[in-house]
Amino acid sequence: MNIFKVVMEVIAIITALVNIVERPGDGEAKRKEVVALFMREAKQHLSLPKWAADLFLRETFVGWLVDIIVWAANEYGPFGESKTPPGELSGEPSNASA
């Protein structure tokens, strides 16, 4: 299994779990729920090579990934409105033509 497939699979699972536990407020409790769910289910449903299991099955690493995914969702996705208008990156206008 290559590293990109492992990373994408883990991110997809964590993103799904973040969406499942989403509710207003209660951020730290939701984070703990996602980490606990991932740790419980990942061992049963992911077939990871040893190097990937050693990395991705650490609660501190999973918590960090949860924080990054929630930040991205708040900044650009379903939990908040994007601060960047469509077609723009970092405040620079898009070169795409309509």
Backbone torsions as a table, in degrees:
resi	resn	phi	psi	omega
1	MET	NA	129.3	-178.4
2	ASN	-86.2	161.6	-172.6
3	ILE	-61.6	-37.7	-178.1
4	PHE	-66.2	-39.4	178.5
5	LYS	-65.3	-42.7	179.3
6	VAL	-61.6	-49.2	-178.4
7	VAL	-60.8	-46.7	-179.2
8	MET	-63.2	-39.6	179.8
9	GLU	-65.6	-44.9	179.9
10	VAL	-64.7	-45.0	179.4
11	ILE	-62.7	-41.5	179.5
12	ALA	-62.5	-42.5	179.9
13	ILE	-66.0	-45.8	-179.6
14	ILE	-64.0	-40.0	178.1
15	THR	-61.4	-43.3	177.6
16	ALA	-61.9	-43.2	179.5
17	LEU	-65.0	-39.6	177.1
18	VAL	-59.4	-43.3	179.4
19	ASN	-67.2	-34.6	179.6
20	ILE	-65.9	-41.9	-176.2
21	VAL	-90.0	0.0	-176.1
22	GLU	-62.2	131.3	174.3
23	ARG	-160.7	160.6	-178.4
24	PRO	-60.6	136.4	176.3
25	GLY	64.6	-165.9	173.6
26	ASP	64.8	34.8	-172.8
27	GLY	-53.8	-50.1	-176.8
28	GLU	-66.0	-37.7	178.2
29	ALA	-65.5	-40.8	178.6
30	LYS	-65.0	-39.6	178.8
31	ARG	-60.4	-45.7	179.4
32	LYS	-63.4	-38.3	177.9
33	GLU	-62.1	-46.1	-179.2
34	VAL	-62.8	-45.5	179.8
35	VAL	-60.6	-46.0	-179.3
36	ALA	-63.3	-44.6	178.4
37	LEU	-61.6	-45.7	-179.7
38	PHE	-61.8	-46.8	-177.7
39	MET	-62.0	-39.1	-179.2
40	ARG	-70.4	-45.8	-173.1
41	GLU	-84.1	-32.3	-175.7
42	ALA	-60.5	-40.9	-178.7
43	LYS	-63.0	-29.7	-178.1
44	GLN	-87.2	-32.4	-169.1
45	HIS	-110.9	-15.5	178.2
46	LEU	-104.0	131.8	173.2
47	SER	-103.8	93.9	-176.0
48	LEU	-102.5	142.3	170.7
49	PRO	-63.7	161.0	-175.2
50	LYS	-54.9	-43.6	-178.6
51	TRP	-61.0	-39.2	-179.1
52	ALA	-73.1	-39.4	178.1
53	ALA	-63.7	-41.4	178.7
54	ASP	-60.6	-33.4	-179.5
55	LEU	-85.8	-54.4	-170.7
56	PHE	-79.8	-14.6	-179.7
57	LEU	-102.7	35.1	172.9
58	ARG	-108.5	128.1	-177.5
59	GLU	-58.6	-37.1	-179.4
60	THR	-66.4	-39.3	178.9
61	PHE	-69.2	-43.3	178.4
62	VAL	-62.2	-41.8	177.4
63	GLY	-60.6	-39.8	177.4
64	TRP	-63.9	-43.5	177.4
65	LEU	-62.9	-40.1	177.1
66	VAL	-59.1	-46.5	179.4
67	ASP	-58.4	-43.6	-179.6
68	ILE	-65.4	-44.1	-178.8
69	ILE	-65.9	-42.0	178.4
70	VAL	-66.2	-41.2	177.0
71	TRP	-58.3	-47.6	-178.7
72	ALA	-64.3	-40.0	178.7
73	ALA	-65.8	-39.5	178.0
74	ASN	-68.2	-38.7	-175.2
75	GLU	-79.0	-42.0	-170.6
76	TYR	-126.5	-9.3	-169.0
77	GLY	-123.4	-145.7	-167.5
78	PRO	-68.7	-17.0	-176.4
79	PHE	-92.6	-6.0	-179.2
80	GLY	-161.3	165.6	178.4
81	GLU	-82.7	140.5	178.5
82	SER	-66.6	136.2	177.0
83	LYS	-86.7	-8.4	180.0
84	THR	-107.7	118.6	179.0
85	PRO	-60.0	150.1	178.5
86	PRO	-54.4	138.6	178.4
87	GLY	87.2	0.3	179.5
88	GLU	-122.6	143.3	174.6
89	LEU	-125.6	129.6	177.2
90	SER	51.5	35.6	177.1
91	GLY	79.5	0.9	179.5
92	GLU	-94.3	133.1	180.0
93	PRO	-64.0	151.3	178.7
94	SER	-73.6	146.5	175.9
95	ASN	-93.3	1.7	-178.3
96	ALA	-70.6	143.9	177.3
97	SER	-104.9	149.0	-177.3
98	ALA	-85.8	NA	NA
